[in-house]
Amino acid sequence: MKNPELTEVRFYETIADELLEFAVIFAKTQNKYVFCKHRDRDTWEVPGGHREKGETIMDTAKRELYEETGALEFDLEPVCIYSVTAPDHLNHGEESFGMLFFADIRCFEAELHSEIEKIIITDTFPERWTYPYIQPRLIEELKKRGYL
């Protein structure tokens, strides 16, 4: 990201549904964190992605969680809305909105079928984040709300 000091992450309780563009899911399994690695990157991220036409934001979260972790059985709950404003992120300086979810995964598919190369299940947070100016802020918010 070109100007990380200009990246702003804000949190909201409500917003118009049509403004929600993406879902991000912080996931755990057996009390450990679940992170994924995209095959074209050497960094780690939490599962998530863009909302497709006609999807509810909950459906987006379920689809992305499955695609990026292989999660078959899980409990999923919305935590809050968040936004990102950054010069070279998504909407090029415009505020973009997503829903932050928390998932507890009980069962995984044996093999991944998406752009994700692999997942890790760990007690610690990665050192190299795909979005280092966003993901730690989401973790802070999850801690404040009692999810972590």
Secondary structure as GFF3:
##gff-version 3
##sequence-region A 1 148
A	DSSP	three_ten_helix	4	6	.	.	.	ID=ss1
A	DSSP	beta_strand	8	12	.	.	.	ID=ss2
A	DSSP	three_ten_helix	17	19	.	.	.	ID=ss3
A	DSSP	beta_strand	20	29	.	.	.	ID=ss4
A	DSSP	beta_strand	32	38	.	.	.	ID=ss5
A	DSSP	beta_strand	48	50	.	.	.	ID=ss6
A	DSSP	alpha_helix	57	69	.	.	.	ID=ss7
A	DSSP	beta_strand	71	85	.	.	.	ID=ss8
A	DSSP	beta_strand	96	108	.	.	.	ID=ss9
A	DSSP	beta_strand	116	122	.	.	.	ID=ss10
A	DSSP	alpha_helix	135	144	.	.	.	ID=ss11
###
